[in-house]
Amino acid sequence: MVSKYVAEFDAEECRGIVRDPVFINDLDKRWFGRRVGDLLYLEIVEIAYLLLKSKITIKDSSMEINDLESFMNTYYECLKEFFWPRLVVYRDLRDRGRRVRVLGGNEFLVRDKYGELRLVVVLEEGRRVGVSSIPLIVDKALDNGLKPVLAIVSLQGDLTYYELTIIQPSKES
C-alpha cells in the first residue's frame, strides 16, 4: 500500500486527477475513483476523505494541500451545499471497512461486509423529498440487483440507515 497518494485538482470540473500508475492501481483496488484510460478521477468526497486520513496530497500549479481545511478554503466553490451529508455517510461507510464507489449526486455503490452490493442514497434532515421518489429508488436498486438503503443525516450530523423493501398489501376477503 502506498503511504501517500498525489493528485492534481481540476477546479473547473471539481475533481482530482491521479496520473501515477502505481497510485492508480492502488486506489482503484480500494474502490477509490473512476478509471478512464491512463488516469483515475477522484470525486470531491473521495478527496476530502483521503485528506482527513492524511493519505493524499493535492497539487496545483502554485501549491500543495495536505489537509481538508486548506482544501476547503482554496476550493470552497466546489463544495456544493450537499457536500457535508455525503461526506458524513462516505466517511462512516469507509471507516466501517466498506468498499464505496461514488455513483454521482447523492448515491453510492457499497459492498457490505457480506459481499452484497447496496445502493445507498444520502438524504438530509429538513430537505424535502417527494414521496414518489422513494419507490423509484427501490425500483432502481432492485432492477440492478442491489439492495436499496437510505442514509439519513440529521442536522447535528447523526446518521441512520434504513434498508428499503417492497411490501405488497395482502388481499383479504
C-alpha positions in Angstrom: 0.0 0.0 0.0 1.2 3.5 -0.9 1.8 5.7 2.2 0.6 8.9 0.5 -1.1 9.5 -2.9 -0.6 12.6 -5.1 -3.3 14.1 -7.2 -3.8 17.2 -9.2 -7.0 19.2 -8.8 -9.1 20.3 -11.7 -11.0 23.3 -10.2 -13.3 23.6 -13.3 -14.5 20.1 -13.0 -14.1 19.9 -9.2 -12.3 16.6 -9.2 -8.9 15.1 -8.6 -6.7 13.6 -11.3 -4.2 10.8 -10.5 -1.6 10.2 -13.1 0.9 7.8 -11.4 0.1 4.2 -12.5 1.2 2.8 -9.1 -1.2 5.2 -7.3 -4.0 4.5 -9.8 -3.7 0.7 -9.3 -3.7 1.0 -5.6 -6.6 3.4 -5.4 -8.7 1.5 -7.9 -8.1 -1.7 -6.0 -9.5 0.0 -2.9 -12.6 1.3 -4.8 -11.4 4.9 -5.0 -12.1 7.0 -8.1 -13.1 6.2 -11.6 -10.5 4.9 -14.1 -10.6 6.5 -17.6 -7.8 5.4 -19.8 -4.4 6.1 -18.1 -6.0 8.4 -15.5 -8.0 8.0 -12.3 -10.6 10.7 -11.4 -11.4 11.3 -7.8 -14.7 12.8 -6.7 -14.7 15.7 -4.2 -15.9 13.5 -1.4 -13.2 10.9 -2.0 -10.5 13.7 -1.9 -12.0 15.0 1.3 -11.9 11.6 2.9 -8.3 10.9 1.9 -7.3 14.3 3.2 -9.0 13.6 6.5 -7.0 10.4 6.7 -3.7 12.1 5.6 -3.4 9.8 2.7 -3.2 12.3 -0.2 -1.5 15.5 -1.3 -3.4 17.7 -3.7 -1.2 19.7 -6.1 -2.0 22.5 -8.4 0.4 24.9 -10.3 1.1 27.0 -7.2 0.7 24.9 -4.1 0.4 21.6 -2.3 -2.6 20.9 0.0 -2.4 18.2 2.7 -5.4 18.9 4.9 -9.1 19.3 4.5 -9.3 22.8 6.0 -6.8 24.2 3.4 -8.6 22.3 0.6 -12.0 23.8 1.7 -10.5 27.3 1.9 -8.9 27.0 -1.5 -11.7 25.3 -3.4 -14.8 26.3 -1.5 -16.7 26.8 -4.7 -16.6 23.1 -5.4 -18.2 22.2 -2.1 -21.8 22.2 -3.0 -24.5 22.5 -0.3 -24.9 18.7 -0.2 -21.2 18.1 0.4 -21.3 17.6 4.2 -24.1 14.9 4.3 -22.3 13.0 1.6 -19.0 13.2 3.4 -20.6 12.1 6.7 -22.0 9.0 5.0 -19.0 8.3 2.9 -16.7 8.5 5.9 -18.9 6.3 8.1 -19.0 3.6 5.4 -15.3 3.7 4.7 -14.5 3.7 8.4 -16.6 0.6 8.9 -14.4 -1.1 6.2 -17.0 -1.0 3.4 -16.0 -0.6 -0.2 -17.7 2.5 -1.5 -17.9 3.8 -5.1 -19.3 7.3 -5.8 -22.1 7.0 -8.4 -22.8 10.7 -8.5 -25.3 13.0 -6.9 -26.2 11.6 -3.6 -25.7 7.9 -4.5 -23.0 5.4 -3.5 -22.5 1.8 -4.5 -21.4 -0.1 -1.4 -20.1 -3.6 -0.9 -21.2 -4.7 2.6 -19.3 -7.0 4.9 -21.1 -10.0 3.5 -20.1 -9.1 -0.1 -23.6 -7.9 -1.1 -23.9 -4.7 -3.2 -26.2 -1.9 -2.0 -27.3 1.3 -3.4 -27.0 3.9 -0.6 -28.9 7.1 -1.2 -28.0 10.1 1.1 -30.8 12.3 2.4 -30.5 15.2 4.8 -33.0 16.0 7.6 -35.1 19.0 6.7 -34.6 18.7 2.9 -37.9 17.9 1.2 -38.1 14.7 -0.8 -41.1 13.7 -2.8 -42.9 10.5 -1.5 -43.0 9.3 -5.1 -39.2 9.3 -5.3 -38.8 6.5 -2.6 -40.4 3.8 -4.8 -38.1 5.0 -7.7 -35.1 4.5 -5.5 -36.2 1.0 -4.6 -37.0 0.1 -8.2 -33.7 1.5 -9.5 -31.8 -0.6 -6.9 -33.7 -3.8 -7.4 -33.6 -3.5 -11.2 -29.8 -3.5 -10.9 -29.7 -6.4 -8.4 -28.8 -4.1 -5.5 -30.3 -3.7 -2.0 -31.7 -0.1 -1.6 -30.6 1.8 1.6 -31.4 5.3 2.7 -28.8 7.1 4.7 -30.4 10.0 6.6 -28.1 12.6 8.1 -29.6 14.8 10.9 -28.8 18.5 11.2 -26.5 17.5 14.1 -24.6 15.1 11.8 -26.0 11.9 13.3 -26.5 9.1 10.7 -29.3 6.5 10.4 -29.5 3.8 7.8 -32.8 2.3 6.6 -32.9 -0.7 4.3 -35.9 -0.4 1.9 -38.1 -3.2 0.8 -41.3 -3.5 -1.2 -44.3 -4.6 0.8 -47.2 -6.0 -1.2 -50.6 -5.4 0.5 -52.4 -8.7 1.0 -55.9 -9.1 -0.3 -58.3 -10.0 2.5 -61.8 -11.1 1.8 
